[in-house]
Amino acid sequence: MLKVDNIDVYYGAIHAIKGISIEVPKGEIVTLVGSNGAGKSTTLRTISGLMKPKNGTILFEDKNIVGVPAHKIVGMGLCQVPEGRHVFANMSVMENLELGAYLRNDKDGIARDLEDVFKKFPRLLERKDQISGTLSGGEQQMLAMGRALMSRPRLLLLDEPSMGLAPLLVKEIFNIIKEINESGTTVLLVEQNANMALSIADKAYVLETGRIALAGTAQELASSEAVRKAYLGG
């Protein structure tokens, strides 16, 4: 579904992403793990059109999306939940969700998807008229994910969904990610909590200082001594 081939990304003179290549097969959860500053978020921002690589190609369903504006990439079926949630703080929960469907005009489909989001995230239904900036961190994460689902993505990019959340909420969020995947959405997950990410992923890449250091099935990487020492506290 997604093939990133040998991309280089710069912040001015800083070479942030150094010739990385990754593949995301349809229907799977693929995770990018690594320490702070490894280039995980930059990779997602480049895939979703917020940054442009200096070299390389990014194929989404066999179409090269390098240079395609971010909103058009969303319209193609690829949507990102950003690090730090970035909900529209002065708008209600319902208004945030409706904005997720901004590019759509199928009213019946939007209504069905809204109902589905409320089934996945019952707390959002309870707080649908509440101003989003007053939600807890966990509720804002749920809202950011629900807003992305309202665009009906075929590929969902998740950037650090567990950041700043209590352990019980982290478990809940990861269960929902599995549920989203099982309902037919492919997922590319960036996550510092390598244990949790590898526990639900099919395939994994380890990113170190802008390069792919290791790649394999999630099970292989979870049992790798190098990965255990560096990221899993083993």
C-alpha positions in Angstrom: 0.0 0.0 0.0 2.9 2.4 0.9 6.4 2.2 -0.4 9.0 4.8 0.7 12.1 4.5 -1.4 15.4 6.0 -0.5 14.2 9.4 0.7 16.5 12.1 2.1 14.9 14.9 4.1 16.7 18.1 5.4 15.9 20.8 7.9 18.1 23.5 6.3 21.6 22.1 6.4 20.7 19.3 8.8 20.3 15.9 7.1 17.4 14.5 9.2 16.4 11.4 7.1 19.2 9.6 5.3 18.1 7.4 2.5 15.5 5.4 4.3 13.2 2.9 2.6 10.1 1.3 4.2 7.1 -0.7 3.0 3.6 -0.9 4.5 1.6 -3.9 3.2 -2.2 -3.5 2.9 -4.0 -4.6 6.0 -1.0 -4.7 8.4 0.2 -2.6 11.3 3.8 -1.5 10.7 5.7 0.3 13.4 8.7 2.7 13.4 10.4 2.7 16.8 13.5 4.6 18.0 14.7 7.2 20.4 13.9 10.9 20.5 15.4 12.7 17.5 15.8 9.5 15.4 13.6 10.9 12.6 10.3 9.1 13.2 8.0 12.1 13.2 9.9 13.6 10.2 9.3 10.4 8.3 5.5 10.6 8.9 5.4 14.3 8.1 7.2 13.7 4.8 4.8 10.8 3.9 1.7 12.9 4.6 3.0 15.9 2.5 3.9 18.3 5.3 7.5 18.1 4.3 9.1 17.4 0.9 12.1 15.0 0.5 15.1 16.2 -1.4 15.5 12.8 -3.1 13.5 9.5 -3.4 9.9 8.5 -4.0 6.9 7.8 -1.9 4.3 5.6 -3.6 0.8 5.3 -2.1 -1.2 2.7 -3.9 1.3 2.9 -6.8 1.0 6.7 -7.1 4.0 8.9 -6.4 2.8 11.5 -3.8 6.0 13.5 -3.4 5.0 17.1 -4.0 1.3 16.4 -3.7 -0.3 19.0 -1.2 -1.2 17.5 2.2 -5.0 18.0 1.9 -5.0 16.2 -1.4 -3.1 13.3 0.1 -5.9 13.1 2.8 -8.4 13.0 0.0 -6.5 10.1 -1.5 -7.1 8.1 1.7 -4.0 8.7 3.8 -4.4 10.6 7.0 -2.1 11.4 9.9 -2.9 11.8 13.6 -0.1 14.2 14.7 2.1 14.0 17.7 0.6 16.1 20.5 -3.0 15.6 19.2 -3.5 19.2 17.9 -7.2 19.2 18.4 -9.0 22.5 17.6 -9.1 23.6 21.2 -11.7 26.3 21.0 -14.2 24.1 19.1 -16.5 21.3 20.4 -15.8 17.6 20.1 -18.5 17.3 17.5 -17.1 20.2 15.5 -13.7 18.6 15.5 -15.1 15.4 14.2 -17.1 17.1 11.5 -13.9 18.8 10.4 -12.4 15.4 9.9 -14.9 14.8 7.2 -14.4 18.2 5.6 -13.4 16.8 2.2 -16.4 14.4 2.0 -19.9 15.1 0.8 -21.6 11.7 1.4 -23.9 12.7 4.3 -25.2 9.2 5.0 -21.6 7.8 5.1 -20.5 10.6 7.4 -23.4 9.8 9.7 -22.5 6.1 9.8 -18.8 6.9 10.4 -19.7 9.3 13.2 -21.7 6.6 14.8 -18.8 4.2 14.5 -16.4 6.7 16.1 -18.7 7.1 19.0 -18.8 3.3 19.4 -15.0 3.1 19.5 -14.8 6.1 21.8 -17.9 6.3 24.0 -16.4 9.1 26.0 -16.5 11.3 23.0 -20.2 10.8 22.7 -20.6 11.8 26.4 -18.6 15.0 25.7 -19.7 15.8 22.2 -20.7 19.3 23.0 -17.7 20.0 25.3 -15.0 22.4 24.2 -12.1 20.2 23.1 -9.4 22.2 24.9 -11.0 21.2 28.2 -10.7 17.5 27.6 -8.0 15.3 29.3 -4.9 14.3 27.4 -6.4 10.8 26.8 -9.7 12.2 25.6 -7.9 14.6 23.2 -5.9 11.6 21.8 -9.2 9.7 21.2 -10.6 12.9 19.6 -7.6 13.2 17.3 -7.9 9.6 16.2 -11.7 9.9 15.8 -11.2 13.0 13.7 -8.8 11.2 11.4 -11.1 8.3 11.0 -13.9 10.7 9.9 -11.8 11.2 6.7 -12.3 7.4 6.1 -8.6 6.7 5.6 -7.3 3.5 4.0 -3.9 4.2 5.6 -3.7 5.8 9.0 -0.5 7.3 10.3 -0.2 7.5 14.1 2.5 9.7 15.7 3.2 8.8 19.3 -0.4 8.0 20.4 0.7 7.0 23.9 2.6 10.2 24.7 1.9 11.5 28.1 -0.9 9.0 28.9 -1.3 6.9 32.0 -0.6 3.2 31.6 -4.3 2.1 31.7 -5.1 4.6 28.9 -2.1 3.5 26.9 -3.5 0.0 26.9 -7.0 1.2 25.9 -5.6 3.3 23.0 -3.5 0.3 21.7 -6.6 -1.9 21.9 -8.5 0.6 19.8 -5.6 0.8 17.3 -5.9 -3.0 16.9 -9.6 -2.7 16.4 -9.2 0.0 13.8 -6.8 -2.3 11.9 -9.0 -5.3 12.2 -11.9 -3.3 10.7 -9.8 -2.8 7.5 -7.6 0.2 8.0 -3.8 -0.2 7.4 -1.7 1.5 10.1 1.8 3.0 10.2 2.6 3.6 13.9 5.4 5.8 15.2 5.9 5.1 18.9 8.5 5.4 21.7 6.8 2.7 23.7 8.5 0.0 21.8 7.1 -2.8 23.9 3.5 -1.8 23.2 4.2 -1.1 19.5 5.9 -4.4 18.9 3.1 -6.3 20.7 0.5 -5.2 18.1 2.5 -4.7 14.9 3.1 -7.2 12.1 6.3 -5.6 10.9 8.8 -3.2 12.4 11.6 -0.8 11.6 14.2 0.6 14.1 15.2 4.1 13.2 18.5 5.5 14.5 19.8 9.0 13.7 17.8 9.2 10.4 18.7 5.7 9.2 17.0 2.3 9.3 19.1 0.2 11.7 17.0 -2.9 11.9 13.9 -4.3 10.1 11.9 -7.5 10.3 8.7 -8.9 11.8 7.6 -7.4 15.0 8.2 -10.7 16.7 11.8 -10.9 15.4 12.6 -7.5 16.6 10.9 -8.0 20.0 13.2 -11.0 20.6 16.3 -9.3 19.2 19.0 -8.8 21.9 20.1 -5.5 20.4 16.5 -4.1 20.4 15.8 -5.4 23.9 18.9 -3.7 25.3 18.3 -0.4 23.5 14.5 0.0 23.6 12.8 -2.6 25.8 14.7 -2.3 29.0 16.1 -5.9 28.8 
